[in-house]
Amino acid sequence: MDQNERISRAIQLSGKRKREVADECGVAPSAITQWINGETKALKAESVFALAKATGFRAEWLANGTGPEREGDIAAASPRLENNFSGNPIPVKTGSIPVVGKAMLSPEGYFEDVEYPVGFSMGFLNIYSSDPDAFGLRVVGNSMNPRIKNNEFVLVEPSKDYVAGDEVLVRTTKGLAMIKEFIYHRDGQYRLDSVNADSDPIFIHEDEVVDVQYVGAIVKSSRFTPAA
């Protein structure tokens, strides 16, 4: 099934008119017609996620045709196993998180934050996050091995709070970016420890910190689906 056929199916089964879907995606109805007719070679990541939200279909399936069409299809397709637990089954949450750049790690633990243009991603992580702003970064290099291996991914959740002991993504006014363990922020200063405890603690004045974002997970490369 081609992408335009998947889009047509998603809109049809959503029960919404094309104009409704267009409004929710922030595009003109003519753009929806182009998507359905295959006049657009490949949708940008932002369009895929908007369409997924509007129709209830999975972004990964809309983009690449992989996996179940909708979230509920995963549980429905799983075989029912007998067990000793009682009560209703707990649904397994799934999702697709865009991978928007690379973390090119240096021996000191810093990295070059190579981001793609807005609306573009190199693919998706097959993992759930409750943070609507969550994104993934591919880690390139072995300076954080074995905690984070070459070509693994980190899931960054900017909207979530972090506490002492959490791993965080830190960007500074000097253009440095790093993945560190947050220890404390007090008296106008941050203390950050190396993820692998191979380096001395780093102390940075709060005026030099652009942002600190929570790292929710380290994700294996097997959970990555490249963009079509």
Secondary structure, 3 states (H helix, E strand, C coil): CCHHHHHHHHHHHHCCCHHHHHHHHCCCHHHHHHHHHCCCCCCCHHHHHHHHHHHCCCHHHHHHCCCCCCHHHHHHHCCCCCCCCCCCCCCCCCCEEEEEEEEEECCCCEEEEEECCCCCCCEEEECCCCCCCCEEEEEECCCCCCCCCCCCEEEEECCCCCCCCCEEEEEECCCCEEEEEEEEEECCEEEEEECCCCCCCEEEEHHHEEEEEEEEEEECHHHEEECC
